[in-house]
Amino acid sequence: MAFGDIGKIVKNVGGGIFNRTLGRLTGAGISTDSRIVQARAKWSGRSDKTDWRVRLQIPNGADAVYNSILANNELLAPLVPSRGIFWPLTPAVVIQHSANYNPLAQTHANYPFQAYQNSQVDSMNIIGEFPVQNSDDAKHWVATVNFLRTITKMYFGKEQQSLKGNPPPIMHMSGYGDHMFSKVPVIVNTFNVELRPGIDYISTKQSNTEYKQLTGADAGEFLNSSESQTWAPTLSNISVLVTPIYSRESIKDFSLTEFARGDLSGKGTDEIGFI
């Protein structure tokens, strides 16, 4: 197939816009491969059960947390379908498992005796890029940052009495399929947002009402201060440090034999994932 023929095919597929990546895939005869279609990173439209993107979600059944954070919240409305945030591009995830031993010194011995103490899954760092190409993406970026700000704070101050004093909520971490991360209960320790220099920003409004700009001495200020407008970078880096956390009750259900078989990975509706 000649390059010109590939270009015609790509033009027909892409609605008149030549896409070099799609052109190479078409030339190789794999542009319609379902594996490639499913692997494309998107901000939305991935409600199917095969979504393997890394994400942090409010657990199912945590109605009090959901109602206090996402329900009737225009700012976080883009996160409602996913019940939390996800990385639209494949992030770097640093995982470390530890088995801790206590060296016991013995008299007249060359080597200490290693007494087992415990095992643990250390904190995991998730580092990924967030691209923003339009106003909808910008709304999603703003909601993501505000969501992370929210889940790293406790219920305090003028909170309703039933929630006052509660620590930051526990999230469920999922990603990469059933036997990697599936409903792993985690707490968010820290998060970092890198706003890079030399990057364009896209404006987004958290309201459907149009702004009215003042004239004269007040030019450049917005008339209605109740409206909100935010500028999101077209490319930024967001990293989140999370730590798995399990209750004493859930640890009672652990079995090394079942864990080795993958039966405790969190595939069930109400299960939590041990990693």
Secondary structure, DSSP 4 states (H G I P E B T S, - for coil): --HHHHHHHHHHHTTT---HHHHHHHHTT-TT-HHHHHHS--SS---STT----EEEPPTT-HHHHHHHTTT-STTGGGTTTTEEE-SSPPEEE--EEEEEEEEP-TT-SS-EEEEEEEEEPPEEEEEEEE--SHHHHHHHHHHHHHHHHHTS---SS--TTTTT--SPPEEEEESSTTTEEEEEEEEEEEEEE--TT--EEEEESSSSPP-B--GGGTTSBS-TTS-EEEEESEEEEEEEEEE---HHHHTT--HHHHHTTTTSS-SSS-----
